[in-house]
Amino acid sequence: MSVSLVIQESCVIQSGADPSSFAAPRVACLHGEPYRVAVVPLEPAQTLSTMQFTAPGTRQPVWMVSF
């Protein structure tokens, strides 16, 4: 006997509570899919960091959510 099962995951990604701050996005997955939130580096040689801050007037950070 062969059995296969497909479970489709659905996740909602929303911006942080205060758009003017450096708040990480909120991620909510229907089935609790594990994920990681990181700031995409502004320079390609930089490594990903979950704690990078920008000074006022600089470019907004770009967040990456990976599953």
C-alpha positions in Angstrom: 0.0 0.0 0.0 1.3 3.5 -0.9 0.1 6.6 0.9 0.9 10.2 0.1 -0.1 13.3 2.0 0.3 16.9 0.9 -0.2 19.7 3.4 -0.3 23.2 2.0 1.1 25.9 4.2 -0.2 29.4 4.3 1.7 32.3 5.9 0.8 35.9 6.4 3.7 38.5 6.6 2.9 41.9 7.9 5.0 45.0 8.5 6.1 45.8 12.1 3.8 47.6 14.4 5.4 51.0 13.9 6.4 51.6 10.2 8.7 54.4 11.2 10.8 52.2 13.5 13.2 49.3 12.8 10.6 46.7 13.8 10.8 43.2 12.3 7.9 42.0 10.3 5.3 39.8 11.9 5.0 36.3 10.4 2.0 33.9 11.2 1.8 30.5 9.6 -1.3 28.4 9.6 0.5 25.2 10.5 3.4 26.7 12.5 5.9 26.5 9.7 9.4 27.4 11.0 10.9 30.5 9.6 13.8 33.0 10.1 13.6 36.7 9.8 16.8 38.6 8.9 17.9 42.0 7.6 19.3 41.8 4.1 22.7 43.4 4.1 23.1 46.7 2.2 26.6 45.6 1.1 26.9 42.2 -0.6 30.0 41.3 1.5 28.1 41.7 4.8 26.6 38.7 6.5 22.9 38.6 7.4 22.1 40.0 10.8 19.0 40.0 12.9 20.1 43.1 14.8 21.2 45.9 12.4 20.0 49.4 13.0 19.9 52.4 10.7 20.4 56.1 11.6 17.5 58.5 10.9 17.5 59.7 7.3 19.2 56.6 6.0 17.7 54.0 3.6 15.1 51.7 5.1 16.2 48.2 5.9 15.1 45.3 3.8 13.8 42.3 5.7 14.0 38.7 4.4 11.8 35.9 5.6 13.1 32.5 4.8 11.2 29.2 5.3 
